[in-house]
Amino acid sequence: MDHKNRQIEGSAPSDVENATLSTPDSLPRLKDEQIKKVAGSIIWCFISKGYVSFKMGKVIVITGASRGIGAATARLAAAHGYAVCVNYLKSQKDADSIVDEIKSTGGKALAVASDISLETDVVNLFKTVDTRLGVITALVNNAGILETQMRVEEMDADRLNRIFAVNITGSFLCAKEAVRRMSRKHGGSGGAIVNVSSAASRLGSAGEYVDYAASKGAIDTLTIGLSREVAPEGIRVNAVRPAFIYTDIHANGGEPGRVDRIKAAIPMKRGGQPEEVANAIMWLLSDEASYVTGTFLDLAGGK
Ligand SMILES: NC(=O)c1ccc[n+]([C@@H]2O[C@H](COP(=O)([O-])OP(=O)(O)OC[C@H]3O[C@@H](n4cnc5c(N)ncnc54)[C@H](OP(=O)(O)O)[C@@H]3O)[C@@H](O)[C@H]2O)c1
């Protein structure tokens, strides 16, 4: 008798109906589909028991990431394994160089020009991320502007509308697109949002830019309200409130050396670096902050 290919006798269950005895170890030889079925069941069992987990790719959109705090956050996010969308308004060269830097270290990044104050631009920004980077898991609402220092009685409606359109409307529009993709209510897998507010929301920026400070007050309220709205849907929403950070933004207010002028009045007696803000943003986005939502991290040297 051929012991190597002996048919199983008797009434075999259908799954092994054509199995043969494989000598010398006498194990039934299974068909490909049967092997796949058994392997699938074993893997599923390991996943459901929590012995095995699969990490989905992390995808982050950072608005205003061509310079300053946004650029520092883009570099750090890439180092933490995120595929990074570097959004910008005009500075294509700067945005491209951040992307090149990330790619040169083996990361994935994409520069996308969009004016976040315009709804069509924001919709296109997120559609581009969908197709080029994948499902968004994190958003940093960082892009923000201020204008020449002046008192409130000098501000006209055009200026106020420009500031509010970028700082407030832009952050709302980006949050909207992110929630539509991340929320479990919409079939997403959750995520995290960090809004870049400012200590100005607490301090008021008297004599400099109360309009800007007020726009950051709105961002604080967005953070609280949205965090409560989407917490049950797997999305955490927090904010950082930096101040006196060495970036180009102070030049836009007409005083490039503002941080150095003010630093003696800062309890820590120094200005901050964009990387110090980026570290706080990345912590709020990380699993280490898994029970943190609707809160603020002040990065203002004790002010
Ligand atoms: N620096 C500080 O001391 C400080 C303190 C508190 C809060 N913050 C906040 O931190 C955030 C980043 O500030 P920063 O100091 O890094 O500013 P920054 O150096 O002036 O950079 C601003 C970034 O925002 C982008 N941007 C401006 N308008 C935009 C628009 N309409 N659409 C898309 N992107 C736009 C710019 O893009 P382009 O390069 O293309 O123009 C740039 O990438 C802001 O929200 C700011 O209010 C800063």
The ligand as an SDF file (V2000), in Angstrom:
LIG
                    3D

 48 52  0  0  0  0  0  0  0  0999 V2000
    5.8010   83.3850   17.0060 N   0  0  0  0  0  0  0  0  0  0  0  0
    5.1550   83.6440   18.1230 C   0  0  0  0  0  0  0  0  0  0  0  0
    5.6840   84.3010   19.0400 O   0  0  0  0  0  0  0  0  0  0  0  0
    3.7480   83.1370   18.3200 C   0  0  0  0  0  0  0  0  0  0  0  0
    3.1780   83.3300   19.5680 C   0  0  0  0  0  0  0  0  0  0  0  0
    1.8850   82.8690   19.7780 C   0  0  0  0  0  0  0  0  0  0  0  0
    1.1950   82.2320   18.7960 C   0  0  0  0  0  0  0  0  0  0  0  0
    1.7720   82.0520   17.5830 N   0  0  0  0  0  0  0  0  0  0  0  0
    0.9820   81.3760   16.5690 C   0  0  0  0  0  0  0  0  0  0  0  0
    1.7260   80.3380   15.9880 O   0  0  0  0  0  0  0  0  0  0  0  0
    1.2890   80.1110   14.6540 C   0  0  0  0  0  0  0  0  0  0  0  0
    2.4990   80.0960   13.7410 C   0  0  0  0  0  0  0  0  0  0  0  0
    3.1450   81.3280   13.8940 O   0  0  0  0  0  0  0  0  0  0  0  0
    4.6340   81.6050   13.4210 P   0  0  0  0  0  0  0  0  0  0  0  0
    5.1850   82.5460   14.3870 O   0  0  0  0  0  0  0  0  0  0  0  0
    5.3270   80.3450   13.1200 O   0  0  0  0  0  0  0  0  0  0  0  0
    4.2860   82.4140   12.0830 O   0  0  0  0  0  0  0  0  0  0  0  0
    5.1220   82.6880   10.7420 P   0  0  0  0  0  0  0  0  0  0  0  0
    6.5640   82.4010   10.9390 O   0  0  0  0  0  0  0  0  0  0  0  0
    4.7100   84.0550   10.2960 O   0  0  0  0  0  0  0  0  0  0  0  0
    4.5230   81.5950    9.7380 O   0  0  0  0  0  0  0  0  0  0  0  0
    3.1840   81.6840    9.3690 C   0  0  0  0  0  0  0  0  0  0  0  0
    2.8240   80.5100    8.5010 C   0  0  0  0  0  0  0  0  0  0  0  0
    1.4260   80.5840    8.1830 O   0  0  0  0  0  0  0  0  0  0  0  0
    1.2700   80.5140    6.7650 C   0  0  0  0  0  0  0  0  0  0  0  0
    0.0760   81.2330    6.3660 N   0  0  0  0  0  0  0  0  0  0  0  0
   -0.2270   82.5350    6.5460 C   0  0  0  0  0  0  0  0  0  0  0  0
   -1.4290   82.8220    6.0440 N   0  0  0  0  0  0  0  0  0  0  0  0
   -1.9130   81.6760    5.5210 C   0  0  0  0  0  0  0  0  0  0  0  0
   -3.1040   81.3070    4.8430 C   0  0  0  0  0  0  0  0  0  0  0  0
   -4.0700   82.2100    4.5950 N   0  0  0  0  0  0  0  0  0  0  0  0
   -3.2430   80.0380    4.4320 N   0  0  0  0  0  0  0  0  0  0  0  0
   -2.2850   79.1180    4.6630 C   0  0  0  0  0  0  0  0  0  0  0  0
   -1.1380   79.3990    5.3000 N   0  0  0  0  0  0  0  0  0  0  0  0
   -0.9560   80.6610    5.7190 C   0  0  0  0  0  0  0  0  0  0  0  0
    2.5460   81.0880    6.1940 C   0  0  0  0  0  0  0  0  0  0  0  0
    2.7170   80.6460    4.8660 O   0  0  0  0  0  0  0  0  0  0  0  0
    3.6840   81.4370    3.8330 P   0  0  0  0  0  0  0  0  0  0  0  0
    5.0840   81.1760    4.3160 O   0  0  0  0  0  0  0  0  0  0  0  0
    3.4160   80.8360    2.5230 O   0  0  0  0  0  0  0  0  0  0  0  0
    3.3220   82.8760    3.9280 O   0  0  0  0  0  0  0  0  0  0  0  0
    3.5650   80.4970    7.1680 C   0  0  0  0  0  0  0  0  0  0  0  0
    3.8430   79.1770    6.8310 O   0  0  0  0  0  0  0  0  0  0  0  0
    0.2930   81.2230   14.3510 C   0  0  0  0  0  0  0  0  0  0  0  0
   -1.0240   80.7720   14.5070 O   0  0  0  0  0  0  0  0  0  0  0  0
    0.6060   82.2720   15.4110 C   0  0  0  0  0  0  0  0  0  0  0  0
   -0.5070   83.0770   15.7090 O   0  0  0  0  0  0  0  0  0  0  0  0
    3.0420   82.4930   17.3180 C   0  0  0  0  0  0  0  0  0  0  0  0
  1  2  1  0
  2  3  2  0
  2  4  1  0
  4  5  1  0
  4 48  2  0
  5  6  2  0
  6  7  1  0
  7  8  2  0
  8  9  1  0
  8 48  1  0
  9 10  1  0
  9 46  1  0
 10 11  1  0
 11 12  1  0
 11 44  1  0
 12 13  1  0
 13 14  1  0
 14 15  2  0
 14 16  1  0
 14 17  1  0
 17 18  1  0
 18 19  2  0
 18 20  1  0
 18 21  1  0
 21 22  1  0
 22 23  1  0
 23 24  1  0
 23 42  1  0
 24 25  1  0
 25 26  1  0
 25 36  1  0
 26 27  1  0
 26 35  1  0
 27 28  2  0
 28 29  1  0
 29 30  1  0
 29 35  2  0
 30 31  1  0
 30 32  2  0
 32 33  1  0
 33 34  2  0
 34 35  1  0
 36 37  1  0
 36 42  1  0
 37 38  1  0
 38 39  2  0
 38 40  1  0
 38 41  1  0
 42 43  1  0
 44 45  1  0
 44 46  1  0
 46 47  1  0
M  CHG  2   8   1  16  -1
M  END
$$$$
